[in-house]
Amino acid sequence: MPGTELFGAEERKEINDVLETGMLFRYNHDQQRNGIWKARDFEAEVRKITGAKYAHVVSNGSAAIAIALAASGIGAGDEVIVPPFTFIASVEAVLFIGAIPIFAEIDETLCLSADGIRKALTPKTKGICLVHMCGTMADMDGIMQVVKEHNLTLVEDAGQAFGASYKGKSVGLFGKAGSFSFDFFKIATAGEGGAFITDDEEVYKLADAYSDHGHNHVGNNRGMEQHPVLGFNYRISELHAAVGLAQTRKVPQIRETNRRNKKILTDMLAQTEGISFSKLMDPAGDSATFLNLLLPDQETAQRTVDELNKAGVGGFNYWYTNMYHFVNQWDHLKNMQTASKLPAQVLGMPQDYTNLQLPKSQEVIGRLISFGIRCTWTDEEMKTLANNISNAVKKASLVPAM
Ligand SMILES: *Cc1c(COP(=O)(O)O)cnc(C)c1O
C-alpha cells in the first residue's frame, strides 16, 4: 500500500489548511473558507493524472461506482456483466442501484475478457461493470469491440488502478464513466475517498448532482439551488479531500518507483522454472501496485503459499482462499442474504449464484499469488524477497514420489 508508506508533512500541511479555517464542508461559505478548496484541488489533481475532462471526488470508491452506474443510465432491472474476481463493492454497487449482476469469465489479465463478456450476453444485457484488477488493465481493444458491436454501456471500476493506462489513455475513460478508490489500501489514500471521472459533460453534471441530493451547485446560496434529479449524500469532507490531495500529488513518483521495483523483481523471478506472470496488456501503463505470479496449477500455488508461510514470508495475497476478493468466498451473495429486499430479488435473477460455472476464472485465480509492491523497498530487500519466492516455488514444484 504505497500511499500510506509516504504519509507525512505534505498531508499534515493540507489538513492544517482546513483546520485553520474550520471549514470542513466542501461547498459554499466563500468568506469563511478563505480560498481553501481541498475537494476542488483534489479533483484538479485527479484530472491531471487521468487526463479526464471531469472529475468529482466523493466519500468512497464504492459510492463512486454506484454513481458511475447511475449517471450512465443503468438502473432497475438492467443486466450488468460483472467479474467474479473483484472487491465485492463492484457487485454490490450494481445490486444497490437496482440492477442485476451477471457473472462472466476473467482470463490471465485478471479482468473480464472480451470472450467471457460475449458468452454472458443476453437480450437484457445493458452494460458492463469492468474492473481493472491488481493495478493493471483489461484488454481494452477486445472489450471495446464487444461494447460497440452490442451497443453496451461500459462503466469501469478502476478502484485498484489509479494511475494505470492502456495505450496512453487512463483507465476509467473508455466507457461512459469510471471510478477510483482512495481507501487506506490504495496507491493514494484519503483515509476514505473515491473519485468519479468522465469526458461526458452530461454524465458529469448528473453525477455531481446525484452525489449531493440533486444539488446543481450553481450560485452561492445552497438553500436556493436547483435540483435536476433526486440524489443522495456521497459527499467527501474537506479533511479527507486534504489528505487525498497531498497523496495524489505523490502518485507519479510512487508509480515510477513501483515500476522500477516490479521490473527488478520480475527480472529476478523470470529465471525460476514454474513462475509466470499475469498478462499485462500494456506494460507501459501499469500502475505496478502488484506483482502477480501465476503458478502452473492450483496445487502448486497452494503448496507455494504453504512454503512462503513456513519461511515467514509475508506481503502476498492468495485470493483463491485467503482473501475476500473472489466469488468462492461470497456466501452471503450466493444466498442473497440482504438486510431488506433488493429490486433483483423482486424482478428475478437469471443466474443461480450458488451454481456458477466459471472454470476459467477458477483456474486463473487458483494459480494466482499477488505481492503488494512497496515503493520504499531497498534493492537488498527485493533480492531477499525474490530469493524467498524462488525457493518457495522450487520446493512446491518438487512433486513427491508416488
Ligand atoms: C477498494 C475497491 C473498491 C471500494 O473502494 P472503497 O473506497 O473501499 O469503497 C471498489 N472496487 C475495487 C476494485 C476496489 O479495489
The ligand as an ORCA input file, in Angstrom:
! r2SCAN-3c Opt
* xyz 0 1
  C     -11.113     -0.745     -2.960
  C     -12.006     -1.119     -4.059
  C     -13.334     -0.682     -4.116
  C     -14.013      0.006     -2.976
  O     -13.498      1.202     -2.621
  P     -13.818      1.830     -1.178
  O     -13.174      3.160     -1.269
  O     -13.160      0.943     -0.154
  O     -15.277      1.891     -1.023
  C     -14.068     -0.999     -5.238
  N     -13.586     -1.724     -6.226
  C     -12.325     -2.189     -6.207
  C     -11.824     -2.994     -7.351
  C     -11.511     -1.929     -5.107
  O     -10.286     -2.441     -5.051
*
